[in-house]
Amino acid sequence: MIRSLASGLYGGVVEARRKLYSAGLVPVRRANVPVVCVGNLSVGGTGKTPMVEFLARMMPAWGLWPGIVSRGYKRSTPAEQFVLVSDGQEIFVTPAEGGDEPVLLANMLRGVAVGVCADRARACGELTDAGLCDSIILDDGFQHLKLHRDCDIVLVDATVDLSKTRMLPFGTRREPLSALRRATCVVHTKVPNQAAAVAAPNDFYQKNKAKVSKIAPWVPQFATRFLPEGLVRIGASDHDDSSPDLDLGDLPGLRVLAFAGIAKPENFFETLRGLGCDVIGKSFEDHQSYDYREIARLMDAATDEGAEAIITTAKDAVKLLDMKLPSEPPIYMLTQTVQMDEQEAFRELLTDTLRQATAVTA
């Protein structure tokens, strides 16, 4: 009862806030370039970072030069301070100073500027005024109503039953499901391919798709999955980052210690098990920071468990890049890519939307 009342109260506050913006009683700022937002309704775990990377790699083919703007969650620098993480050529801050996900994106996307600030409109202005981009990808900004977005891509996790999610503070949802009506499109993430769908125990894709259609029948929907590519060794001085140290074919039967400080670490462990690994999983809180003592404990645990290697996520690995790590047992980062069904239709939708936005901001 108390939980229902608390969630209802939270939802009421969120809806009242939305109405203030919708009625024009609270000003909405507009950037001087088109803004594409990648967001969701829930707290963490839907795959925003891979989708931002996916968009940043696609947009230059559409004639756009994007920059990335984020809040920089859990960074040590003040939230209201603008921090230039990267100008596209050089990375200026550590993951602690700029946030792990922004620094990860800066590492993966050379040529793409990344800036963080709680005031996302200010961050947009800082990047565009410096001539670092002609469009913006707003990372995790669906609830940031004070900034006008020309395109809202809302992610829905196919491993979670959307109809059973509950509002904060006792659930994970930040907005009512009716907020989906603001979306330009909905992208379902972690959708199993046809071969795996029959065996997938937590596949709610079709159910979630029907739920979205009922709430916002005019909103286009797309399906994506995150496909493992290989494993890149980190911490070895003679390592060549241009190619993975292990192929996926090397994994079946390999006993590994896997660690992850992400919203849903078990998904990462299950991915490795699906690749044939014998996994000992170690979970940390989301956005976990690591020091030498923590890494030493992980290495000792791997040795005690008879693990031949340690594997972590890209989000965790970026916080280890500046460490001088022991060579044994080796530590690897799992690299992944986004596969989207009906990618051409997705491209057409976004290019049409951004073409109209460009005409407005020109």
Secondary structure, 3 states (H helix, E strand, C coil): CHHHHHHHHHHHHHHHHHHHHHCCCCCCECCCCCEEEEEECECCCCCHHHHHHHHHHHHHHHCCCEEEEECCCCCCCCCCCCEEEECCCCECCCHHHHCHHHHHHHHHCCCCCEEECCCHHHHHHHHHHCCCCCEEEEECCCCCCCECCCEEEEEEECCCCHHHCCECCCCCECCCHHHHHHCCEEEEECCCCHHHHCCCCCCCHHHHHHHHHHHCCCCCEEEEEEEEEEEEEECCCCCCCCCCCECHHHCCCCEEEEEECCCCHHHHHHHHHHCCCEEEEEECCCCCCCCHHHHHHHHHHHHHCCCCEEEECHHHHCCCCCCCCCCCCCEEEEEEEEEECCHHHHHHHHHHHHHHHHHHHC
